[in-house]
Amino acid sequence: MAEWLTLSGIRPVLLVLVAVLAWVVTRYAFRNFRLDPRRRAFVTKLVGCLLAVFILIVSNNLIVFFAAWMAISLQLHSLLMFYPERDRAVLAAHKKFILARCSETFLGTAFIIMYLTTGSLQLDTALQQFGTAPTHLSQHIAALCLVMAALIKCAQLPLHGWLIQVVEAPTPVSALLHAGIINLGGFLLLATVPLWSNSAPAVWLLCLVSAASCCFAALIMATRISIKVRLAWSTSAQMGLMLLEIGLGYYDLALLHLVAHSVYKAHAFLSVSEVAIIKQPQARSLWRIGVVFIAFQGIIAAACWWFLGNPKWLPSALLAMALTTLWMNLHQKLLRIAVSALTVVVYLLLGALAHQIIEPQPPFSNVWLEPAVTLMFNAFAFTYWLVHHTPSHRLSQRWFITLNAGLYLDEWLTRLVLWLWPSHPIHYYQRQGRIQRERHS
């Protein structure tokens, strides 16, 4: 049994996180469905999904890991289809079902290659052999498959549409999905760093796709009015940022991001009914924002270079964005300085704590990758502030129309999915929903 289970690395932290989320979401669901005659069925499916998550986190066997990965997806599908009379929920679940099978195909292919190469079904043994052996073609293929499985699981563009549309599902399902299940792509990569971190094609694919997804999803989020839809786009953007941090080797920052995002999204979805209105942003000078942002970024990068010998381009840009936002929203100078200093101190303390928890891993080193991604984030920052704070600008209005349509990416994916697998299952679930309503009426 010891060979099948492991508590190494980040697993104890994730177990505690999942346990807390499971208690909160299950308790909320039990009270939320108190008048629904199918409450027991819903809670049973919810607990089954959570149990599969626990097994996945502690599994050290490739077969058990893959079985738990598939079980989570199937249980989630039954939860998404709990109200089959909702057309948008059925369509989202239909697309999710197909994409989940694609993710499982990539993950299964990677595990088969790992077993054939190492001859071991133990995850830690196989990863240890990959970490000490020279990189070869089979490792590149396995690494690319793992990256693709994680990108699909984390709903990265253009495979994101199902995540936006499953807001039709019950609120506990949304909280479970956005706070827990969607983070499993990041857990997969953090648990298999020795395999994919030495593969340049896999790292470049991971970083470029996740960076583009993060930037575009955040821009699209700023154009949405519905609170749940904004939260869904925010999840896609946050997952892109987490995967980017993993790809660039900031594993401690990614772990901190994973935990913080899970707690925040669980609270956001479970308390979404209490949100009254979204405040409109105030018009501000884009040049002033840009000067503050560039100044913060330069100061932080120089400090990292002086004390750590590494400018840490991406963390510097992210921290500069946060500090710039604080300076825009706070008016008193002393308050700005105090809150900015507190933000930096908390970030350093939490980062040091995450660094102690996560196992040290050699990151993929490339002199061009991180600066290129940082330039992309600088372009994103200025575009976001242009659309957000200067809505009357002609360029902002053009961008707003395209972004509000989600870059038309999901429409193409929906047509492709329905062409590959027509919507007969959708009609079936709708008929099942009508039968259930007649039984309970």
C-alpha positions as CSV (number, residue, x, y, z in Angstrom):
1,M,0.0,0.0,0.0
2,A,2.9,2.4,0.7
3,E,4.0,2.1,-2.9
4,W,0.5,3.3,-4.1
5,L,0.3,6.3,-1.8
6,T,2.6,9.3,-1.2
7,L,2.6,12.5,0.9
8,S,5.7,14.1,-0.6
9,G,6.1,17.6,-1.8
10,I,3.0,19.8,-2.0
11,R,0.5,17.0,-1.3
12,P,0.0,17.7,2.5
13,V,-0.8,21.3,1.7
14,L,-3.3,20.4,-1.0
15,L,-4.9,17.8,1.3
16,V,-5.6,20.4,3.9
17,L,-6.8,22.8,1.3
18,V,-9.2,20.3,-0.3
19,A,-10.4,19.1,3.1
20,V,-11.4,22.7,4.1
21,L,-13.0,23.4,0.8
22,A,-14.9,20.0,0.9
23,W,-16.3,20.8,4.3
24,V,-17.4,24.3,3.3
25,V,-18.9,23.4,-0.1
26,T,-20.7,20.2,1.2
27,R,-22.1,22.2,4.1
28,Y,-23.3,24.9,1.8
29,A,-24.8,22.4,-0.6
30,F,-26.6,20.5,2.1
31,R,-28.3,23.8,3.2
32,N,-28.8,25.1,-0.3
33,F,-30.7,22.0,-1.4
34,R,-32.8,21.6,1.7
35,L,-36.1,22.0,-0.3
36,D,-35.0,19.9,-3.2
37,P,-36.2,16.3,-3.1
38,R,-32.9,15.2,-4.8
39,R,-30.7,16.7,-2.2
40,R,-29.3,13.3,-1.1
41,A,-28.4,12.4,-4.7
42,F,-26.6,15.7,-5.3
43,V,-24.6,15.6,-2.0
44,T,-23.7,11.9,-2.8
45,K,-22.3,12.9,-6.2
46,L,-20.5,15.9,-4.7
47,V,-18.9,13.7,-2.0
48,G,-17.9,11.1,-4.7
49,C,-16.2,13.8,-6.7
50,L,-14.3,15.1,-3.7
51,L,-13.2,11.6,-2.7
52,A,-11.7,11.1,-6.2
53,V,-9.8,14.4,-5.7
54,F,-8.3,13.1,-2.4
55,I,-7.3,9.8,-4.1
56,L,-5.7,11.7,-7.0
57,I,-3.6,13.9,-4.7
58,V,-2.1,11.0,-2.7
59,S,-1.8,8.5,-5.5
60,N,1.7,7.3,-6.4
61,N,0.6,4.7,-9.0
62,L,0.1,5.7,-12.6
63,I,-3.0,3.5,-13.0
64,V,-4.6,4.9,-9.8
65,F,-3.7,8.4,-10.8
66,F,-5.3,8.1,-14.2
67,A,-8.4,6.3,-12.8
68,A,-8.9,9.1,-10.2
69,W,-8.4,11.8,-12.9
70,M,-11.1,10.1,-15.1
71,A,-13.4,9.6,-12.1
72,I,-13.3,13.3,-11.2
73,S,-14.3,14.2,-14.7
74,L,-17.2,11.8,-14.8
75,Q,-18.5,12.8,-11.4
76,L,-18.2,16.5,-12.4
77,H,-20.2,15.7,-15.6
78,S,-23.1,14.2,-13.6
79,L,-23.0,17.3,-11.3
80,L,-23.1,19.7,-14.3
81,M,-26.1,17.7,-15.7
82,F,-28.0,17.9,-12.5
83,Y,-30.5,20.3,-14.2
84,P,-30.7,18.8,-17.7
85,E,-33.6,21.2,-18.6
86,R,-31.1,24.1,-18.8
87,D,-30.0,24.2,-22.5
88,R,-26.8,26.2,-21.9
89,A,-25.7,23.9,-19.1
90,V,-26.3,20.8,-21.3
91,L,-24.3,22.3,-24.1
92,A,-21.4,23.3,-21.7
93,A,-21.4,19.8,-20.3
94,H,-21.4,18.3,-23.8
95,K,-18.3,20.3,-24.7
96,K,-16.7,19.6,-21.3
97,F,-17.2,15.9,-21.8
98,I,-15.4,15.9,-25.2
99,L,-12.5,18.0,-24.0
100,A,-12.2,15.9,-20.9
101,R,-11.8,12.8,-23.0
102,C,-9.1,14.6,-25.0
103,S,-7.3,15.5,-21.7
104,E,-7.5,11.9,-20.6
105,T,-6.1,10.7,-23.9
106,F,-3.0,13.0,-23.6
107,L,-2.5,12.0,-19.9
108,G,-2.9,8.3,-20.7
109,T,-0.4,8.6,-23.6
110,A,2.1,10.3,-21.3
111,F,1.7,7.6,-18.6
112,I,2.1,4.8,-21.2
113,I,5.3,6.3,-22.4
114,M,6.6,6.7,-18.8
115,Y,5.9,3.0,-18.1
116,L,7.4,1.8,-21.3
117,T,10.5,3.9,-20.8
118,T,11.1,3.2,-17.1
119,G,9.3,-0.1,-16.6
120,S,7.7,1.2,-13.3
121,L,4.2,2.1,-12.4
122,Q,5.3,4.1,-9.4
123,L,5.1,7.8,-10.2
124,D,8.1,8.9,-8.0
125,T,10.3,6.1,-9.4
126,A,9.5,6.9,-13.0
127,L,10.1,10.7,-12.4
128,Q,13.4,10.0,-10.7
129,Q,14.7,8.0,-13.7
130,F,13.6,10.8,-16.1
131,G,15.3,13.4,-13.9
132,T,18.7,11.6,-14.1
133,A,18.6,10.3,-17.7
134,P,19.4,12.5,-20.8
135,T,16.4,13.9,-22.6
136,H,15.2,11.8,-25.6
137,L,12.4,11.8,-28.1
138,S,10.0,9.8,-26.0
139,Q,10.4,12.2,-23.1
140,H,9.6,15.2,-25.3
141,I,6.4,13.4,-26.5
142,A,5.4,12.6,-22.9
143,A,6.2,16.1,-21.8
144,L,4.1,17.6,-24.6
145,C,1.2,15.3,-23.7
146,L,1.4,16.3,-20.0
147,V,1.3,20.0,-20.9
148,M,-1.6,19.5,-23.3
149,A,-3.5,17.6,-20.5
150,A,-2.9,20.4,-18.1
151,L,-3.8,23.2,-20.6
152,I,-7.1,21.5,-21.4
153,K,-7.9,20.8,-17.7
154,C,-7.3,24.4,-16.9
155,A,-9.6,25.7,-19.6
156,Q,-7.0,27.7,-21.5
157,L,-7.9,29.5,-24.7
158,P,-9.4,28.5,-27.2
159,L,-10.7,25.5,-25.2
160,H,-12.3,27.7,-22.5
161,G,-15.9,28.1,-23.5
162,W,-17.3,25.3,-21.4
163,L,-16.0,27.0,-18.2
164,I,-17.8,30.2,-19.0
165,Q,-21.1,28.4,-19.7
166,V,-21.1,26.1,-16.7
167,V,-22.2,29.0,-14.5
168,E,-25.7,27.6,-15.3
169,A,-24.8,24.7,-12.9
170,P,-25.7,24.9,-9.2
171,T,-23.6,27.3,-7.1
172,P,-21.8,24.5,-5.1
173,V,-20.7,22.9,-8.3
174,S,-19.3,26.2,-9.6
175,A,-17.4,26.7,-6.3
176,L,-16.1,23.1,-6.4
177,L,-15.0,23.5,-10.0
178,H,-13.4,26.9,-9.9
179,A,-11.8,26.5,-6.4
180,G,-10.6,23.0,-6.7
181,I,-11.0,20.8,-9.8
182,I,-9.7,23.2,-12.3
183,N,-6.4,23.6,-10.3
184,L,-5.6,20.0,-10.9
185,G,-3.8,20.9,-14.2
186,G,-1.3,22.9,-12.1
187,F,-1.0,20.0,-9.6
188,L,-0.3,17.6,-12.4
189,L,2.6,19.8,-13.7
190,L,4.0,20.5,-10.2
191,A,4.0,16.7,-9.5
192,T,5.8,15.8,-12.7
193,V,8.4,18.6,-13.0
194,P,11.4,16.3,-13.6
195,L,9.7,14.9,-16.8
196,W,8.6,18.1,-18.6
197,S,11.0,20.7,-17.3
198,N,13.9,19.4,-19.5
199,S,11.8,19.5,-22.7
200,A,12.2,22.9,-24.4
201,P,9.2,22.4,-26.8
202,A,6.9,21.5,-23.8
203,V,8.0,24.5,-21.8
204,W,7.6,26.9,-24.7
205,L,4.2,25.5,-25.5
206,L,3.1,25.8,-21.9
207,C,4.4,29.4,-21.4
208,L,3.2,30.9,-24.7
209,V,-0.3,29.4,-24.5
210,S,-0.8,30.2,-20.8
211,A,0.5,33.7,-21.2
212,A,-1.8,34.5,-24.1
213,S,-4.7,32.9,-22.3
214,C,-4.1,34.9,-19.1
215,C,-3.8,38.2,-21.0
216,F,-6.8,37.8,-23.3
217,A,-9.1,36.2,-20.6
218,A,-8.3,39.2,-18.2
219,L,-9.1,41.7,-21.0
220,I,-12.4,39.9,-21.9
221,M,-13.3,39.8,-18.2
222,A,-13.2,43.6,-18.0
223,T,-16.0,43.8,-20.6
224,R,-18.5,41.5,-18.9
225,I,-21.4,42.6,-16.7
226,S,-22.6,39.3,-15.2
227,I,-20.8,38.6,-11.9
228,K,-20.6,34.9,-12.4
229,V,-19.4,35.2,-16.0
230,R,-16.7,37.7,-14.8
231,L,-15.6,35.2,-12.2
232,A,-15.4,32.4,-14.8
233,W,-13.2,34.5,-17.1
234,S,-11.1,35.4,-14.1
235,T,-10.6,31.7,-13.4
236,S,-9.3,31.1,-16.9
237,A,-7.0,34.1,-16.6
238,Q,-5.7,33.0,-13.1
239,M,-5.1,29.5,-14.3
240,G,-3.1,30.8,-17.2
241,L,-1.0,32.9,-14.9
242,M,-0.4,29.9,-12.6
243,L,0.6,27.6,-15.5
244,L,2.9,30.4,-16.7
245,E,4.6,30.6,-13.3
246,I,5.1,26.9,-13.4
247,G,6.5,27.0,-16.9
248,L,9.1,29.6,-15.9
249,G,10.2,27.7,-12.9
250,Y,8.5,29.8,-10.1
251,Y,7.1,26.7,-8.4
252,D,6.8,28.3,-5.0
253,L,4.9,31.3,-6.5
254,A,2.6,28.9,-8.4
255,L,1.9,27.0,-5.2
256,L,1.0,30.2,-3.4
257,H,-1.1,31.2,-6.3
258,L,-3.0,27.9,-6.3
259,V,-3.9,28.1,-2.7
260,A,-4.9,31.8,-2.7
261,H,-7.0,31.3,-5.9
262,S,-8.8,28.3,-4.4
263,V,-9.8,30.1,-1.2
264,Y,-10.7,33.3,-3.0
265,K,-12.9,31.6,-5.7
266,A,-14.7,29.4,-3.2
267,H,-15.7,32.5,-1.2
268,A,-16.5,34.4,-4.4
269,F,-19.0,31.9,-5.8
270,L,-20.6,30.9,-2.5
271,S,-21.2,34.6,-1.7
272,V,-22.0,35.7,-5.2
273,S,-25.7,36.4,-4.3
274,E,-24.5,39.1,-1.8
275,V,-22.8,41.2,-4.5
276,A,-25.0,44.1,-5.4
277,I,-23.3,45.9,-8.2
278,I,-20.0,46.3,-10.0
279,K,-18.5,49.8,-9.7
280,Q,-17.6,51.5,-12.9
281,P,-13.9,52.4,-13.2
282,Q,-12.9,56.1,-13.1
283,A,-11.3,57.7,-16.1
284,R,-7.6,58.2,-15.5
285,S,-4.5,59.4,-17.4
286,L,-3.0,56.4,-19.2
287,W,0.4,58.2,-19.3
288,R,0.4,58.6,-15.5
289,I,-0.5,55.0,-14.9
290,G,2.2,53.9,-17.4
291,V,4.9,56.0,-15.6
292,V,4.0,54.6,-12.2
293,F,3.9,51.0,-13.6
294,I,7.3,51.2,-15.3
295,A,8.9,52.9,-12.3
296,F,7.7,50.1,-9.9
297,Q,8.8,47.4,-12.3
298,G,12.2,48.9,-12.7
299,I,12.7,49.3,-8.9
300,I,11.6,45.8,-8.1
301,A,13.6,44.2,-10.9
302,A,16.7,46.1,-9.8
303,A,16.2,45.1,-6.2
304,C,15.9,41.5,-7.2
305,W,19.0,41.7,-9.3
306,W,21.0,43.4,-6.5
307,F,19.9,41.0,-3.7
308,L,19.2,37.7,-5.6
309,G,21.4,38.0,-8.7
310,N,18.2,37.5,-10.8
311,P,15.9,40.3,-12.0
312,K,12.9,37.9,-11.8
313,W,11.1,39.7,-14.7
314,L,7.7,38.1,-14.4
315,P,7.3,38.4,-10.6
316,S,8.5,42.0,-10.9
317,A,5.9,42.8,-13.5
318,L,3.1,41.2,-11.5
319,L,4.0,42.9,-8.3
320,A,4.4,46.2,-10.2
321,M,0.8,45.7,-11.6
322,A,-0.5,45.2,-8.1
323,L,1.3,48.2,-6.6
324,T,0.2,50.4,-9.5
325,T,-3.4,49.4,-8.9
326,L,-3.1,50.3,-5.2
327,W,-1.6,53.7,-6.1
328,M,-4.5,54.4,-8.5
329,N,-7.2,53.5,-5.9
330,L,-5.6,55.2,-2.8
331,H,-5.4,58.9,-2.6
332,Q,-3.4,59.6,0.5
333,K,0.4,59.4,0.0
334,L,1.1,57.9,3.4
335,L,-1.6,55.3,3.0
336,R,-0.2,54.4,-0.5
337,I,3.3,53.9,0.9
338,A,2.1,51.9,3.9
339,V,-0.2,49.6,1.9
340,S,2.5,49.1,-0.8
341,A,5.2,48.2,1.8
342,L,2.8,45.8,3.5
343,T,2.0,44.2,0.2
344,V,5.7,43.6,-0.6
345,V,6.4,42.2,2.9
346,V,3.4,39.8,2.8
347,Y,4.4,38.7,-0.6
348,L,8.0,38.0,0.5
349,L,6.9,36.1,3.6
350,L,4.4,33.9,1.8
351,G,6.8,33.3,-1.0
352,A,9.5,32.2,1.5
353,L,6.9,29.9,3.2
354,A,5.9,28.3,-0.1
355,H,9.6,27.9,-1.0
356,Q,10.1,25.8,2.1
357,I,7.2,23.6,1.3
358,I,7.8,22.8,-2.3
359,E,10.6,20.4,-3.3
360,P,13.5,22.2,-5.0
361,Q,13.5,21.6,-8.8
362,P,15.8,22.9,-11.5
363,P,13.7,25.2,-13.7
364,F,14.0,25.3,-17.5
365,S,16.5,28.0,-18.3
366,N,16.2,30.1,-21.4
367,V,17.5,33.6,-21.7
368,W,14.8,34.8,-24.1
369,L,11.6,33.1,-22.8
370,E,10.9,35.1,-19.6
371,P,11.8,38.5,-21.1
372,A,9.5,37.8,-24.0
373,V,6.6,36.8,-21.7
374,T,7.2,39.9,-19.6
375,L,7.0,42.1,-22.7
376,M,3.7,40.4,-23.4
377,F,2.4,41.2,-19.9
378,N,3.5,44.8,-20.3
379,A,1.5,45.1,-23.5
380,F,-1.4,43.5,-21.7
381,A,-1.2,45.9,-18.8
382,F,-1.3,49.0,-21.0
383,T,-4.2,47.5,-23.1
384,Y,-6.1,46.6,-20.0
385,W,-5.8,50.1,-18.5
386,L,-6.6,51.6,-21.9
387,V,-9.9,49.7,-22.2
388,H,-10.7,50.0,-18.4
389,H,-9.9,53.7,-17.7
390,T,-10.2,55.4,-21.1
391,P,-13.5,53.9,-22.5
392,S,-14.1,56.9,-24.8
393,H,-10.9,56.4,-26.7
394,R,-11.5,55.2,-30.3
395,L,-9.1,52.2,-29.9
396,S,-10.8,51.3,-26.6
397,Q,-14.2,51.1,-28.3
398,R,-12.9,48.9,-31.1
399,W,-11.2,46.6,-28.6
400,F,-14.3,46.5,-26.4
401,I,-16.5,45.1,-29.2
402,T,-14.1,42.3,-30.1
403,L,-13.3,41.5,-26.5
404,N,-17.0,41.5,-25.5
405,A,-17.5,38.8,-28.1
406,G,-14.7,36.7,-26.5
407,L,-12.6,37.1,-29.7
408,Y,-15.2,34.8,-31.3
409,L,-13.2,31.7,-30.2
410,D,-15.9,29.8,-28.5
411,E,-18.2,30.0,-31.5
412,W,-15.7,28.2,-33.6
413,L,-15.1,25.6,-31.0
414,T,-18.8,25.0,-30.5
415,R,-19.3,24.4,-34.2
416,L,-16.3,22.0,-34.3
417,V,-17.5,20.0,-31.2
418,L,-21.1,19.7,-32.6
419,W,-19.6,18.6,-36.0
420,L,-17.4,16.0,-34.4
421,W,-20.1,14.7,-32.1
422,P,-23.7,16.0,-32.9
423,S,-26.0,17.1,-30.2
424,H,-28.0,13.9,-29.8
425,P,-26.9,13.5,-26.2
426,I,-28.1,17.0,-25.6
427,H,-31.6,16.1,-26.6
428,Y,-31.4,12.9,-24.6
429,Y,-30.5,14.8,-21.4
430,Q,-33.3,17.3,-22.1
431,R,-35.8,14.5,-22.3
432,Q,-34.5,13.0,-19.1
433,G,-34.9,16.4,-17.4
434,R,-38.6,16.6,-18.5
435,I,-39.2,13.1,-17.2
436,Q,-37.7,14.1,-13.8
437,R,-39.8,17.2,-13.6
438,E,-42.9,15.2,-14.3
439,R,-42.1,12.7,-11.6
440,H,-41.5,15.4,-8.9
441,S,-44.5,17.6,-9.9
